[in-house]
Amino acid sequence: MGLVHGLTGAAALLLILPATVSGSAMDRALFLGGFSIGSTLAMAALTAGIATFSQARGLSATLSAKVPRLASALSIVLGSAWMVGSL
């Protein structure tokens, strides 16, 4: 999941700008590849850190189920606000 998100996330818009003004095709390929790998590794590290913290603290199954739901709801609210703000 992190791989897909890293390759298609909103940050991809920011990676297009430097890639379009780079000199050679090799520079562009290295930039895009580095960005994809770096963002995927960063998300994997963050997820591993959160999982380690959750296991160490012994968070309940109920709380563990509610956190992704809350994060999803906040993402929808934030995305909707950005869309309305861009109109």
TORDREN-950080 format. One record per residue (C-alpha): residue in one letter; x, y, z; residue number from 1. Coordinates in nm, 4 decimals, padded with zeros to 6 digits. Layout:
> resn | X | Y | Z | resi
> a | X | Y | Z | NUM
...
REM end
This chain:
> resn | X | Y | Z | resi
> m | 00.0000 | 00.0000 | 00.0000 | 1
> g | 00.2845 | 00.2379 | 00.0802 | 2
> l | 00.4365 | 00.1750 | -00.2608 | 3
> v | 00.1157 | 00.2733 | -00.4391 | 4
> h | 00.0685 | 00.5776 | -00.2192 | 5
> g | 00.4286 | 00.6849 | -00.2651 | 6
> l | 00.4014 | 00.6648 | -00.6405 | 7
> t | 00.0603 | 00.8265 | -00.6773 | 8
> g | 00.0267 | 01.0590 | -00.3791 | 9
> a | -00.0129 | 01.4343 | -00.3844 | 10
> a | 00.3629 | 01.4751 | -00.3522 | 11
> a | 00.3905 | 01.3412 | -00.7062 | 12
> l | 00.2778 | 01.6825 | -00.8259 | 13
> l | 00.5825 | 01.8369 | -00.6605 | 14
> l | 00.8179 | 01.5842 | -00.8125 | 15
> i | 00.7030 | 01.6673 | -01.1654 | 16
> l | 00.8360 | 02.0235 | -01.1454 | 17
> p | 01.2068 | 01.9470 | -01.0950 | 18
> a | 01.1847 | 01.6476 | -01.3280 | 19
> t | 01.0608 | 01.8638 | -01.6149 | 20
> v | 01.3465 | 02.1129 | -01.5908 | 21
> s | 01.6283 | 01.8621 | -01.5400 | 22
> g | 01.8909 | 01.8371 | -01.8106 | 23
> s | 01.9057 | 01.4815 | -01.9365 | 24
> a | 01.6746 | 01.1818 | -01.9460 | 25
> m | 01.9093 | 01.0035 | -01.7051 | 26
> d | 01.8808 | 01.2898 | -01.4539 | 27
> r | 01.5017 | 01.2771 | -01.4760 | 28
> a | 01.4946 | 00.8978 | -01.4342 | 29
> l | 01.7273 | 00.9116 | -01.1335 | 30
> f | 01.5223 | 01.1887 | -00.9737 | 31
> l | 01.1913 | 01.0071 | -01.0232 | 32
> g | 01.3338 | 00.6755 | -00.9057 | 33
> g | 01.4954 | 00.8306 | -00.6003 | 34
> f | 01.1785 | 01.0135 | -00.5085 | 35
> s | 00.9672 | 00.6990 | -00.5430 | 36
> i | 01.2025 | 00.4841 | -00.3385 | 37
> g | 01.2611 | 00.7536 | -00.0771 | 38
> s | 00.8948 | 00.8294 | -00.0191 | 39
> t | 00.8092 | 00.4592 | 00.0014 | 40
> l | 01.0883 | 00.3916 | 00.2527 | 41
> a | 00.9860 | 00.6943 | 00.4602 | 42
> m | 00.6264 | 00.5740 | 00.4795 | 43
> a | 00.7396 | 00.2201 | 00.5671 | 44
> a | 00.9618 | 00.3550 | 00.8460 | 45
> l | 00.6808 | 00.5684 | 00.9865 | 46
> t | 00.4410 | 00.2739 | 00.9789 | 47
> a | 00.6961 | 00.0501 | 01.1512 | 48
> g | 00.7512 | 00.3149 | 01.4176 | 49
> i | 00.3800 | 00.3516 | 01.4838 | 50
> a | 00.3363 | -00.0274 | 01.4991 | 51
> t | 00.6269 | -00.0638 | 01.7427 | 52
> f | 00.4893 | 00.2131 | 01.9637 | 53
> s | 00.1392 | 00.0619 | 01.9564 | 54
> q | 00.2666 | -00.2839 | 02.0508 | 55
> a | 00.4889 | -00.1481 | 02.3281 | 56
> r | 00.2016 | 00.0489 | 02.4777 | 57
> g | -00.0381 | -00.2455 | 02.4483 | 58
> l | -00.3127 | -00.0464 | 02.2795 | 59
> s | -00.6502 | -00.2164 | 02.2785 | 60
> a | -00.8062 | -00.3659 | 01.9676 | 61
> t | -01.0909 | -00.1162 | 01.9938 | 62
> l | -00.8542 | 00.1804 | 01.9877 | 63
> s | -00.6494 | 00.0215 | 01.7106 | 64
> a | -00.9656 | -00.0050 | 01.4993 | 65
> k | -01.0742 | 00.3525 | 01.5695 | 66
> v | -00.7462 | 00.5266 | 01.4814 | 67
> p | -00.7566 | 00.4384 | 01.1074 | 68
> r | -01.1225 | 00.5371 | 01.0928 | 69
> l | -01.0478 | 00.8733 | 01.2514 | 70
> a | -00.7513 | 00.9296 | 01.0188 | 71
> s | -00.9691 | 00.8415 | 00.7187 | 72
> a | -01.2428 | 01.0784 | 00.8274 | 73
> l | -00.9945 | 01.3611 | 00.8811 | 74
> s | -00.8413 | 01.2948 | 00.5387 | 75
> i | -01.1829 | 01.3210 | 00.3753 | 76
> v | -01.2588 | 01.6449 | 00.5605 | 77
> l | -00.9215 | 01.7976 | 00.4713 | 78
> g | -00.9426 | 01.6879 | 00.1082 | 79
> s | -01.2943 | 01.8265 | 00.0797 | 80
> a | -01.1846 | 02.1582 | 00.2297 | 81
> w | -00.8980 | 02.1809 | -00.0204 | 82
> m | -01.1309 | 02.1045 | -00.3096 | 83
> v | -01.3840 | 02.3656 | -00.1983 | 84
> g | -01.1042 | 02.6179 | -00.1426 | 85
> s | -00.9737 | 02.5679 | -00.4949 | 86
> l | -01.3048 | 02.6551 | -00.6581 | 87
REM end
